[in-house]
Amino acid sequence: MTRQQLFEQIKEKESFLCVGLDTDIKKIPKHLLDAEDPIFEFNKKIIDATKEYAVAYKPNTAFYEAHGAKGWESLQKTLEYIPKDIFTIADAKRADIGNTSSMYARAFFENMDFDSVTVAPYMGSDSVKPFLEFDRKWVILLAATSNPGGLDFQDVIVSSDGEKLYERVIRKSAEWGNANNIMYVVGATRPEALIGIRRLVPEHFLLIPGVGAQGGDLKAVCKYGMNKHCGLLVNSSRGIIYSDSTEKFAEAAGKEAHKIQVEMAEILQRL
Ligand SMILES: O=C(O)c1cc(=O)[nH]c(=O)n1[C@@H]1O[C@H](COP(=O)(O)O)[C@@H](O)[C@H]1O
């Protein structure tokens, strides 16, 4: 999917919501456990209930890989079930030496046909570039993450002018691609980081996880992170998909997604 197509979706749906499909078999309603593929059954119902309000879905591959071959099948079926006009993110946080990264890229872009994959920058340019060789596919590079441990390395000052490691990651990696094939991950829990990040990459899309269960603030994120093409995909996983654990779980997820979408529509009107 291109940046323009993504922006068109955002305008049409008045939403920049990404629903995280972090589907934990221990948390899904009990009545689904008799199904042949409970994870897929759950995802199908969540997708049906939220697709009107979401411009992206982000299955975190850990929740599928944990089940071995069957989990990968659930992931593939889920991907195929997501409507084609909705942006898809394989949240796999990959990267390795070049020839291995090429295989990861093939796994998610050719074998599975995701629009994007999350990538860890620690191994540098040759570990990231193989993901950038695919037309209309995206790398979503970890920059300033939402977890407390993110501060351990990402905020270390790496130059005499006060540049932080995550800023260096963004500044350098922006030279490997462009705003049409790289996005950055910035946690909703640290909106203040967005001020400096927008100076470095005013045009790029940012994936912002951490609203909902991790307590990030949508308004603060938008205040500091939005650009004239919105430039944000804001993810919530547990806050949406587990809003209810009864047979009405999908309805509740739909309501929660709608609530966030209404807030987003109001914010988008001010663009
Ligand atoms: O790359 C991510 O998506 C990610 C980066 C980050 O800094 N923080 C973060 O929470 N995530 C992911 O975003 C999702 C957040 O889930 P909830 O906290 O349940 O909304 C999980 O799949 C995380 O792995």
The ligand as an SDF file (V2000), in Angstrom:
LIG
                    3D

 24 25  0  0  0  0  0  0  0  0999 V2000
    6.3080   -2.4140   17.8150 O   0  0  0  0  0  0  0  0  0  0  0  0
    5.2860   -2.3580   18.5110 C   0  0  0  0  0  0  0  0  0  0  0  0
    4.1860   -2.4730   18.0130 O   0  0  0  0  0  0  0  0  0  0  0  0
    5.4370   -1.9780   19.9240 C   0  0  0  0  0  0  0  0  0  0  0  0
    6.4390   -1.0960   20.2220 C   0  0  0  0  0  0  0  0  0  0  0  0
    6.4690   -0.4780   21.4710 C   0  0  0  0  0  0  0  0  0  0  0  0
    7.2880    0.3800   21.7460 O   0  0  0  0  0  0  0  0  0  0  0  0
    5.5560   -0.8370   22.3980 N   0  0  0  0  0  0  0  0  0  0  0  0
    4.5710   -1.7690   22.1480 C   0  0  0  0  0  0  0  0  0  0  0  0
    3.7480   -1.9970   23.0280 O   0  0  0  0  0  0  0  0  0  0  0  0
    4.5320   -2.3830   20.9210 N   0  0  0  0  0  0  0  0  0  0  0  0
    3.5510   -3.4330   20.6300 C   0  0  0  0  0  0  0  0  0  0  0  0
    2.2510   -2.8490   20.6020 O   0  0  0  0  0  0  0  0  0  0  0  0
    1.2880   -3.7000   21.2410 C   0  0  0  0  0  0  0  0  0  0  0  0
    0.7320   -2.9800   22.4390 C   0  0  0  0  0  0  0  0  0  0  0  0
   -0.2840   -3.7210   23.0140 O   0  0  0  0  0  0  0  0  0  0  0  0
   -1.2980   -3.1240   24.1150 P   0  0  0  0  0  0  0  0  0  0  0  0
   -0.4520   -2.5670   25.2020 O   0  0  0  0  0  0  0  0  0  0  0  0
   -2.0890   -4.3260   24.5260 O   0  0  0  0  0  0  0  0  0  0  0  0
   -2.1360   -2.0770   23.4220 O   0  0  0  0  0  0  0  0  0  0  0  0
    2.0390   -4.9930   21.5400 C   0  0  0  0  0  0  0  0  0  0  0  0
    1.8880   -5.8690   20.4440 O   0  0  0  0  0  0  0  0  0  0  0  0
    3.4840   -4.5720   21.6450 C   0  0  0  0  0  0  0  0  0  0  0  0
    4.3760   -5.5880   21.2790 O   0  0  0  0  0  0  0  0  0  0  0  0
  1  2  2  0
  2  3  1  0
  2  4  1  0
  4  5  2  0
  4 11  1  0
  5  6  1  0
  6  7  2  0
  6  8  1  0
  8  9  1  0
  9 10  2  0
  9 11  1  0
 11 12  1  0
 12 13  1  0
 12 23  1  0
 13 14  1  0
 14 15  1  0
 14 21  1  0
 15 16  1  0
 16 17  1  0
 17 18  2  0
 17 19  1  0
 17 20  1  0
 21 22  1  0
 21 23  1  0
 23 24  1  0
M  END
$$$$
